[in-house]
């Protein structure tokens, strides 16, 4: 296990609140988990068991608090105000008290599976989610007919169905160029000026993130609020995880990352949780009823 510097201790402000930013706290958690995953198997098992026990203990207390707040009209109002805070939302979402949408939950499962598949020389990428079906692309040792690849694929399917019960079917998108082309919806426009064709304008729902796949394996998130359309690389500025499963607050005109609760301005990409972070914007326009983007 590689040694790392001690975690910084947050100082307390005069009001008793922590001066540590949400980004710092999330980074500390992620760094510690990375260290745990690098431990020998017996130590890692005990450390993760402790993590699960603490999370179960915290969830029980948080659930009691939320239930009590929901029983009183003013408490319910306070609860909704609290959930607007990125840190509170991330905490309640982590423990399943605030239920994320299905695509977000599927994305979390897939991201959590990647260290396991990569340790076996493979990888899994989420392509799409429909009402009850998940489309994934497998690469490396996961993609093939060997016994090890079948075991990995079965493990992926079992994890998805167990953690997201609404999912009843897993479809593996073939890696062959001709077969995969059907799942790549972003194509280069004929003008040769760098613009590419995106979805039809009518496909964009107001205040609902739209994920658009790019041929190089990356994706773009397109946001529509009234007549304003913006597009960003589908990577949270915090840890690079996909943001298309996030919650859009129409009134505040923000999108909240489903992973750690970072909030971004839908119009500018500015991070309101950590001002130094920023979504990477793409030029976007509408031509003939179709959205066009310039990713280069």
C-alpha positions in Angstrom: 0.0 0.0 0.0 1.4 3.4 -1.0 1.8 5.8 1.9 0.0 9.1 1.6 0.2 12.4 3.6 -2.0 12.6 6.7 -5.5 13.9 6.0 -5.9 17.6 6.8 -7.8 18.5 9.9 -10.5 21.1 9.3 -10.4 24.1 11.6 -13.5 25.3 13.4 -15.0 28.7 12.7 -16.3 30.9 15.5 -19.8 29.7 14.8 -18.7 26.1 15.3 -19.0 25.1 11.7 -16.2 23.5 9.7 -14.1 25.6 7.3 -13.4 22.6 5.1 -15.0 22.9 1.7 -17.3 20.1 0.4 -14.6 19.5 -2.3 -11.9 18.9 0.4 -14.1 16.6 2.4 -15.1 14.6 -0.7 -11.4 14.4 -1.8 -10.4 13.1 1.7 -13.1 10.4 1.6 -12.1 9.3 -1.9 -8.4 9.3 -1.1 -9.0 7.2 2.0 -11.1 4.7 0.1 -8.4 4.4 -2.6 -5.9 3.6 0.2 -8.2 1.0 1.6 -8.7 -0.7 -1.8 -4.9 -1.0 -2.0 -4.6 -3.0 1.3 -4.1 -6.7 1.4 -7.3 -8.6 1.1 -7.8 -9.4 4.8 -7.1 -5.8 5.9 -9.3 -4.5 3.1 -12.2 -6.7 4.1 -12.1 -5.6 7.7 -11.7 -1.9 6.8 -14.7 -2.1 4.4 -16.7 -3.9 7.0 -16.1 -1.1 9.4 -17.1 1.4 6.7 -20.4 -0.5 6.1 -21.1 -0.7 9.8 -20.6 3.1 10.3 -22.7 3.9 7.3 -25.5 1.7 8.6 -25.3 3.4 12.0 -25.4 6.8 10.4 -28.2 5.9 8.1 -30.4 4.7 11.0 -29.9 8.1 12.8 -30.5 10.1 9.6 -33.6 8.2 8.8 -35.1 8.9 12.2 -34.3 12.6 11.8 -35.9 12.7 8.3 -39.0 10.9 9.4 -39.5 13.3 12.3 -39.1 16.3 10.1 -41.6 14.9 7.6 -44.3 14.5 10.2 -44.5 18.3 10.8 -45.4 20.8 8.1 -42.7 23.2 9.1 -40.3 20.3 9.5 -41.0 19.2 6.0 -40.4 22.7 4.7 -37.1 22.8 6.6 -36.2 19.4 5.1 -36.6 20.6 1.6 -34.5 23.7 2.4 -31.8 21.4 3.8 -31.7 19.2 0.7 -30.9 22.3 -1.4 -27.5 22.3 0.4 -25.0 20.2 -1.7 -23.5 18.6 1.4 -26.8 17.5 2.9 -28.1 16.3 -0.5 -24.9 14.2 -1.1 -25.1 12.8 2.5 -28.8 11.7 2.2 -28.3 10.4 -1.4 -25.2 8.4 -0.2 -27.4 6.6 2.3 -30.3 6.1 -0.1 -32.6 8.4 1.9 -33.0 10.7 -1.1 -33.5 8.3 -3.9 -31.7 9.2 -7.1 -33.2 8.6 -10.5 -32.6 5.2 -12.1 -29.9 6.3 -14.5 -27.9 7.9 -11.7 -28.1 4.7 -9.6 -27.1 2.5 -12.6 -24.2 4.9 -13.3 -23.0 4.5 -9.7 -23.1 0.7 -9.8 -21.1 0.7 -13.1 -18.5 3.2 -11.7 -18.1 1.1 -8.6 -17.7 -2.1 -10.7 -14.9 -0.6 -12.8 -12.0 -1.1 -10.3 -13.1 -4.8 -10.1 -13.3 -5.3 -13.9 -10.0 -3.3 -14.5 -8.2 -5.5 -11.9 -9.1 -8.5 -14.2 -7.8 -6.7 -17.3 -11.2 -5.5 -18.6 -13.5 -2.6 -18.3 -17.2 -1.7 -18.4 -18.8 1.5 -19.8 -22.4 2.6 -19.5 -23.9 3.3 -22.9 -27.6 3.8 -22.2 -30.5 3.1 -19.8 -34.1 2.5 -20.9 -37.2 1.7 -18.8 -35.9 -1.7 -17.6 -32.8 -2.3 -19.7 -29.1 -1.3 -19.3 -26.8 -1.1 -22.3 -23.1 -1.5 -21.5 -20.0 -1.9 -23.5 -17.3 -4.4 -22.3 -13.7 -4.2 -23.3 -10.5 -6.2 -22.5 -10.9 -9.6 -20.9 -14.6 -8.8 -20.2 -15.3 -8.9 -23.9 -15.1 -12.5 -25.2 -16.1 -16.1 -24.7 -13.6 -17.2 -22.1 -14.7 -18.6 -18.8 -13.2 -15.6 -17.0 -15.0 -13.1 -19.2 -18.3 -14.9 -18.7 -17.8 -14.8 -14.9 -17.1 -11.1 -15.0 -20.1 -10.4 -17.2 -22.4 -12.4 -14.9 -21.0 -10.5 -11.9 -21.8 -7.2 -13.6 -25.3 -8.3 -14.4 -25.9 -9.6 -10.9 -24.7 -6.4 -9.3 -26.9 -4.2 -11.5 -30.0 -6.3 -11.0 -29.4 -6.5 -7.2 -28.8 -2.8 -6.6 -31.3 -1.4 -9.1 -34.3 -3.8 -8.9 -36.1 -2.0 -11.7 -33.5 -3.4 -14.2 -34.5 -6.7 -15.6 -32.3 -7.0 -18.6 -28.6 -6.2 -19.5 -27.6 -5.8 -23.1 -24.0 -5.8 -24.1 -23.2 -3.4 -27.0 -20.9 -5.1 -29.5 -17.5 -3.5 -29.9 -17.3 -4.1 -33.7 -17.4 -0.8 -35.6 -20.5 -1.6 -37.7 -22.5 -2.9 -34.8 -21.4 -0.2 -32.4 -22.3 2.6 -34.9 -26.0 2.2 -34.1 -25.3 3.4 -30.5 -23.2 6.4 -31.5 -25.6 9.2 -32.1 -23.2 12.0 -32.7 -22.0 12.3 -36.3 -20.0 14.9 -38.1 -21.9 17.4 -40.1 -21.2 17.6 -43.9 -19.9 21.2 -43.7 -16.4 20.2 -42.6 -16.2 23.3 -40.3 -16.0 21.4 -37.0 -19.7 21.4 -36.2 -21.3 18.0 -35.5 -25.0 17.0 -35.6 -26.6 16.4 -32.2 -30.2 15.5 -31.3 -33.3 17.1 -32.7 -34.4 20.1 -30.7 -37.7 18.4 -29.9 -35.8 15.6 -28.2 -34.6 17.9 -25.5 -36.9 18.1 -22.5 -36.9 21.3 -20.4 -34.8 21.0 -17.3 -33.8 17.4 -18.0 -30.2 16.6 -18.8 -29.7 15.0 -22.2 -26.7 12.6 -22.6 -25.1 12.4 -26.1 -22.4 9.9 -26.9 -19.4 10.8 -28.9 -17.5 8.3 -31.1 -14.3 8.5 -29.0 -16.1 7.1 -25.9 -16.8 10.4 -24.2 -20.2 12.0 -23.8 -21.7 15.4 -23.8 -24.5 16.7 -21.5 -27.0 19.1 -23.1 -29.2 21.3 -20.9 -32.3 23.1 -22.0 -34.0 25.7 -19.9 -36.8 27.6 -21.8 -35.1 28.7 -25.0 -31.5 28.6 -23.6 -29.4 25.6 -24.7 -26.0 24.8 -23.3 -23.6 21.9 -23.7 -20.7 20.6 -21.6 -18.4 17.6 -21.6 -20.2 15.1 -19.4 -17.6 15.2 -16.7 -18.0 16.8 -13.3 -15.2 19.3 -12.6 -14.5 17.6 -9.3 -13.6 14.0 -10.2 -14.6 13.7 -13.8 -17.6 11.5 -13.2 -20.7 11.8 -15.5 -23.1 14.6 -14.5 -26.1 13.8 -16.8 -27.8 11.9 -13.9 -27.8 15.0 -11.8 -30.9 17.0 -10.5 -31.7 20.3 -12.3 -33.2 23.0 -10.1 -35.2 25.0 -12.6 -35.7 28.0 -10.4 -32.1 28.3 -9.4 -31.0 27.2 -12.9 -28.4 24.8 -11.5 -27.5 21.1 -11.9 -26.3 19.1 -9.0 -23.7 16.4 -9.6 -25.2 13.0 -8.4 -21.9 11.8 -7.0 -20.7 14.3 -4.5 -23.4 17.1 -4.6 -21.4 19.8 -6.4 -23.7 22.4 -7.9 -23.1 24.1 -11.3 -24.8 27.0 -13.1 -26.6 25.6 -16.1 -25.9 28.6 -18.2 -22.2 29.2 -17.5 -20.9 25.9 -16.1 -19.6 27.8 -13.0 -19.3 25.6 -9.9 -21.2 27.2 -7.0 -19.8 24.6 -4.5 -16.1 25.1 -5.4 -15.5 28.4 -7.3 -12.2 27.1 -8.7 -14.0 24.3 -10.6 -15.8 24.7 -13.9 -17.6 22.5 -16.4 -16.0 22.5 -19.8 -18.4 24.2 -22.2 -18.9 23.4 -25.9 -20.1 25.8 -28.6 -23.8 24.9 -29.4 -26.3 26.2 -32.0 -29.6 25.1 -33.5 -29.9 24.7 -37.3 -33.0 23.5 -39.0 -34.5 22.1 -35.8 -31.4 20.1 -34.9 -28.9 20.9 -32.2 -25.3 21.1 -33.4 -22.1 21.2 -31.3 -18.4 21.8 -31.9 -16.4 19.5 -29.7 -13.0 20.4 -31.0 
